[in-house]
């Protein structure tokens, strides 16, 4: 969805957006995330050990990798042309109900829960986000994410 400005965007408060395109979670992505976070637990980076010892028989993405994809999915789902800057303000109710096995596909399902006007032409936006895994009933991640945006 694309909006000219915040006034137009505020009209979708309470609405769900169309799901984003599917994104493949590769071992390369998982390895880069491990390097960035210094989290090298074998279940994420050791394919041979995962094949032998993991119930999924594959490596899995870090839960926080799923969470870190939310800004990408927000950008994919919605554009406000007048936006000058935005940043993460916080998270609430974060859960990781199901692991994301390597080479799985995930997508964002986003609802604009609440929009609160702020000083300096800003908005506080509370998003309900579900990260779905293709072919899996339980989501990879569910969270409320709060962003501050300015035009």
N, C-alpha and C positions, 0 to 999 in steps of 0.2 A: 504494500500500500504506500502511496505517496501523498504527502500533504504539503501545501504551500507554506503554512505557518502553524504556530502553536494553537491559534484560535480554531483552525480547521481540525487539527489533531485532537483537541479536547472533546470533540463530538463523538469520539469512539470509546470514551470511558465506559468500562463494563463489557466491552465487546471482545470476542475471540478473533484472532487473526487467522488467516489461512496457514496451515503448516508449512514450514520451510522445505526446501529440497533436501533429499537424503544426502548425508555426508559419510563417506567411508572412513572408518577409524583404522588406520594402518599401523603396523609396527614402527614405522619411522616416526609417526606422530607420537606414539607412546614413548619411544626412546628419547625424542626431543623434550617431551614433558618431564621425563625422569631426570634428564640432565639439568633442565631449568630449575627443578624443585629439589634435586639431590635425593630423590626417592627411588632407589634402585632395588626395591624388593623384588625378589625373583619372579613372583607371579606376574609382574609387568614386563620384565626384560629378558627372562631366560626361557626361551621357547622349548628347549629340550627338557628342562626340569618340569615346566608346566605340562608338557605332553605326558610325562610320567606321573606327576603328583597332583595336578589340579583336577578337580571334578569336571571342569569344562574342557580339559585336555588342550587348552590353548592359553596364551597369555591374555591378560585382561587390561583394559585401560584403567588408569587411576580414576577413582571417583571424582577427584577434583579436576581431572581433564574434562569430564562431562560438564561439570559446573563452569569451567573456564570457556566452554564453547557458547555459553549463553549470549555474551555480547556479539559474537559472530551471527548467531541466529536472530538476535534483535535487529541487527543491521540488515540482514537478508530479508526480514519480514516487513520492515517499515522504514520509510525515509521522510524526514521533515526538512524541506528545502531551506527554511530559515534558521535551522540549527547551527549555532556557532561553536558550541562545545557541550560535552556531556561527560559525566563520570559516575562511577559506581559509588553509592552512598552506603549500601549495606545489604545484608541478606537475612532472611527469616525462613524458618521451617524448611531447612534443607534436608533432603533425604536421598539415599541411593538404594532404591529397592532391588535393582538387578544389575549384575556386572555386565560390562560391555566387552565381549570377546573380540580379539583382534579380527580385523576384516569385517566386522559388523557395520551396519549402516544406522546412523542416528539422525534425528531431525528435531527441530524445536516446534512445540505447540504453545502459543503465547496468547494470554489474555491480558488486556489493559485493565487491571483491577481498579486502580484509583489514580486520579491526577489531581495534584494539589498545587495551586499557584504559589510561587515564591517571589521574593524580592528580586530586583534587577532583571526583570523579564525572564524569570525562571519557572520551571515546573519540577515538582517532585513526582516521579512516576513509580507506581508500584505495579510490577508485572508478576503475574502467575505464569510460571514456565514449567512445562513438562518436556523432558528430553526422552523421546520414544526410541525404541530399538526395533528395527524392522523385523517382523516375525515373532516378536516377544510380547506377551501381554503386559508384564510389569515394565514400568519405565526405568530408564537408567538413572534419572535424577528428577526430582521435583523440588521447586524452590520458589519463594517470593524474593524477587530482586528489586532493590530500590535504586533508581538512578536520579540524578539531578541533571537537568538540561537547561541550556540558556540560548536565547536568540538575540 
